[in-house]
Amino acid sequence: MIFKLGAAFVGFSEGIIVGTALIAFLTILDIVPRLAQITNTALYSKFYEVVIACSATLVAMFDILSVQSNVGRFVVVIVGILMGLYVGLLASALTEVTNVLPVIVQRFRLEGYAKYVFTVLICGKVVGSLIYWIFMNK
């Protein structure tokens, strides 16, 4: 019993540390404001922050509690699209903040096509998520 309580305490502590590090990382790099700027939705910055914190908490709880549901493929496709959009936008904002895309755009002489580079990154993440959720997650 004491071992289980100790393991639960250590796991909870590690989760807090990792979560705090993730939030610090996102805050230091200004990912959420940059994401809002890229999508022209700066009015929703606080909403983005709340959604990121709540969704991370829910996903962690679902994983810990082994929550499973039998939803149809339609719901899986919608979730896959939303997850792909989120990851794609977050990756785009992260690469923009760390100045990876400007270097790529300059090296490949794509100055007038930066919007398309972002779009391709986002669509690639959406397609990858859809492939994973529809075909690989069985």
DOLUMPA-271602 format. One record per residue (C-alpha): residue in one letter; residue number from 1; x, y, z. Coordinates in steps of 0.5 Angstrom, whole numbers. Layout:
<nodes>
res_n_x_y_z
A_NUM_X_Y_Z
...
</nodes>
This chain:
<nodes>
res_n_x_y_z
M_1_0_0_0
I_2_6_5_2
F_3_9_3_-5
K_4_3_5_-9
L_5_2_11_-5
G_6_9_13_-6
A_7_9_11_-14
A_8_3_15_-14
F_9_6_21_-11
V_10_12_21_-15
G_11_8_20_-22
F_12_4_26_-20
S_13_10_30_-18
E_14_14_28_-25
G_15_7_30_-29
I_16_7_37_-25
I_17_15_38_-27
V_18_14_36_-34
G_19_7_40_-35
T_20_11_46_-32
A_21_17_45_-37
L_22_12_45_-43
I_23_8_51_-41
A_24_15_55_-39
F_25_17_53_-46
L_26_11_55_-49
T_27_11_62_-45
I_28_18_63_-47
L_29_18_62_-54
D_30_11_66_-54
I_31_8_60_-58
V_32_1_62_-57
P_33_1_69_-59
R_34_5_67_-65
L_35_0_62_-67
A_36_-6_67_-66
Q_37_-2_72_-70
I_38_-1_67_-76
T_39_-9_65_-76
N_40_-11_73_-75
T_41_-15_71_-68
A_42_-11_75_-63
L_43_-17_76_-59
Y_44_-18_69_-57
S_45_-11_68_-54
K_46_-13_67_-47
F_47_-18_62_-50
Y_48_-12_58_-53
E_49_-8_58_-47
V_50_-14_55_-43
V_51_-16_50_-48
I_52_-8_48_-49
A_53_-8_47_-41
C_54_-15_43_-41
S_55_-14_39_-46
A_56_-7_37_-44
T_57_-10_35_-37
L_58_-16_31_-40
V_59_-11_27_-44
A_60_-7_25_-39
M_61_-13_23_-34
F_62_-16_19_-40
D_63_-9_16_-41
I_64_-8_14_-33
L_65_-15_12_-32
S_66_-15_8_-39
V_67_-21_11_-41
Q_68_-24_8_-48
S_69_-30_9_-52
N_70_-33_6_-58
V_71_-34_12_-63
G_72_-35_11_-70
R_73_-30_13_-76
F_74_-34_20_-77
V_75_-32_22_-70
V_76_-25_19_-71
V_77_-24_23_-77
I_78_-26_30_-74
V_79_-22_28_-68
G_80_-16_27_-73
I_81_-17_33_-77
L_82_-17_37_-70
M_83_-11_34_-68
G_84_-8_35_-74
L_85_-10_42_-75
Y_86_-7_43_-67
V_87_-1_40_-68
G_88_0_43_-75
L_89_-1_50_-73
L_90_3_49_-66
A_91_9_46_-71
S_92_8_52_-75
A_93_8_57_-70
L_94_14_54_-67
T_95_18_54_-73
E_96_16_61_-74
V_97_19_63_-67
T_98_25_59_-68
N_99_26_63_-75
V_100_27_56_-78
L_101_22_58_-84
P_102_25_64_-86
V_103_31_61_-87
I_104_28_55_-91
V_105_24_60_-95
Q_106_30_64_-96
R_107_35_58_-98
F_108_30_56_-103
R_109_28_63_-106
L_110_21_62_-104
E_111_20_69_-101
G_112_13_70_-104
Y_113_11_63_-102
A_114_11_63_-95
K_115_4_62_-94
Y_116_4_56_-98
V_117_10_53_-94
F_118_5_54_-88
T_119_-1_51_-91
V_120_3_45_-93
L_121_6_44_-86
I_122_-1_44_-83
C_123_-4_40_-89
G_124_2_35_-88
K_125_0_34_-80
V_126_-7_34_-82
V_127_-6_28_-87
G_128_-1_25_-82
S_129_-6_25_-76
L_130_-12_22_-81
I_131_-7_16_-83
Y_132_-5_15_-76
W_133_-12_15_-73
I_134_-16_12_-79
F_135_-11_6_-81
M_136_-6_5_-75
N_137_-10_6_-69
K_138_-13_-1_-69
</nodes>
